[in-house]
Amino acid sequence: MTELLAPFSDPQAVARYAEGPPRFVPGFADLHRMAVLLMSERVAQDARILVLGAGGGLELKAFAQARPGWTFAGVDPAPEMLKQAARTMGPLASRATLHEGYIDDAPPGPFDAATCLLTLHFLARDERLRTAAEIRRRLKTGAPFIVAHSSFPQADDERGLWLSRYARFAMGSGADPEQVEKMRAAVEAHLNLLDPAADEAILREAGFSGVSMFYAAFTWRGWVAYA
């Protein structure tokens, strides 16, 4: 896990962060567009959005550009990533307050919507459940929660196949092959990965309803659920 999280504290790696997600996550930009669309179904033009795992600022910038009236509370445990978020947002940063820490460090809300993209797979199941429940507690009744992270079949005969596909996609997108192999090995050894059914069960156990998958791309899945 230390190896997986180390780049988020390295200023040079953080400065290059924006290059990574599009290479490792199929349809990365469209994931942001879909999140905006799903939130817009339920929220007003002046909505207040909680963004957990906001470091880097890529989704904050995409959301802010798409909806000029929305404001944001962004939470991330990595100080360097929060600095990068402010740089990435540029003049849009005035619409976001950035908080260093985890879900317990987030404002109490209530928020009109929340997102957690490419983050929950770093947490063990129990902490993942607790985090989802704390997000729900900060949302208005009926508010949408958009979540996407690594989630794919975990049977012995399938896990390696899907990780190989993940690696080949990244290399085909221009990622450094040595870096990709290191990342794949670290993911396989250390991440607390679950299959999609288990991830959906966590959302329901945390108190969300209307859980529906809207995104599936190799080793990635995304859901919309409602508080």
Buried (B, 14 or more C-beta within 10 A) or exposed (E): EEEBEEBBEEEEBBEEBBEBBBBBBBBBEEBBEBBBEBBBEBBEEEBBBBBBBBBBBBBBBBBBEBBEEBBBBBBBBBBBBBBBBBEBBEEBBEBBEBBEEBBEEBEEBBBBBBBBBBBBBBBEEEBBBBBBBBBBBBBBEEBBBBBBBBBBBEEEEEBEEBBEBBBEBBBEBEBEEEBBEEBBEBBEEBBBBBBBEEBBBBBEEBBBEEBEBBBBBBBBBBBBBBB
